[in-house]
Every structure is written in C-alpha cells, then in structure tokens.
C-alpha cells in the first residue's frame, strides 16, 4: 500500500530543544554538520509541519521543519544553517 503524504496543518508550532540534551541521528550532513536528522518526538501533539529549534544558550544550532513522523520518530531538515555535529548520539 502506498504511503500517504504527510498531513500538514495550518497551525504549526515551533518546538524548542536544548542542544545539550537533544538526542538525534544524522540522516544527511554537509561540511560536518547534520542537515537532516531523525529524533524522538516525545509528545503526541508534535506533527509534520511543526518547526524545531535546537538552541545552545542564545545560539541556534538547528532550525528546520518536520517533514514526517513515523513510530514516534520525526525527520527534520536544516539544509543551510545547521551547526549540529553530524554524529549519531
């Protein structure tokens, strides 16, 4: 059966994460920084179309839109400004 497209919502929200506690898996990287990541959502109200911001103090390490969620794991992309190291944590 073909996978249904993500259901984006007109009421997306921004979800902040602390870089020191944020756990993710790098899917794609550029110049040593993660540009596409997979991470545990941790909340049932997070959905495709929401935006995540990973902060270290006032510095933005990652800012991207969630493109899909499957089995509690979300995928988000920040193709231009990511400062997250491309590692598996």
N, C-alpha and C positions, 0 to 999 in steps of 0.2 A: 504494500500500500504506500503511495507517495506521501512524503512528509508534508504536513500542512504548513503554510507560511506563518511566520510569527504574527501574533495579534498585537499590533502597536496601539497604544492608547493616546488620545489627545491630551491626557492629563499626566504626562510623565513627570517624574520627580528626580531630584538629584540626591544621591546617596553617598555620604562621606565615609571614608575609611582612613584609619591611621596607618601610615606606611610601616611603622614598627611592628604592628600586629597583623597586617594584611598578608594572607597566605594565598598564593596563586601558582598556576602552572603556565609557563610561556608556551604559546602556540606558534607565534611568529615573532621575529626580532629584527632589528636594524641597528647597526653600529653598537651592538652590545646591550641595547635596551629593548625591553619587551614591548611590542606594538600591538599584539593580540594576546589576550590572556583568558584563562578559564579559572573560575573561582567558585567557592561555595556561597550561595546567596544568603543563607542564614535567616531569611524572613519570607513568609509566603506571599507578602504583598509586593515584592520586587518582581518586575516583569520586563519583557522586551520593550525597548523604547525608553526605559529609565536610563539615567546617566550616572556613572560612578566617578567620584573624585577621590584619589588617593593622595593624602596630604602628609607632609612631614613638617610640622610646625605650620608656617605660612606658605611653604613651598609646595607647588602642585607637582607630584611625581607622575600621575596618570590621570587623564580626563577622557573618558570615552563612553559611547552609547552601548548599552547591552543589546546585542543582536539576536540572541536566543537563550533560552533556558531549557535544560532537559535534565531530569532526575536531580533537581536541586543545584545543578552546576550551570553557571552563566558564562557566556562568552562576550567579551567587550573588546573594543579596538580603540587605540590611540595612535594612528599612523604617523603623526607629525611631531608631537611634543613629549613623548614618554621619557621619563627619567628612571623608570623601574628597571633594575638589572635583569637581563634575560637569563634567569636561573629557575630551577624547579625548587620550590620551598616546601 
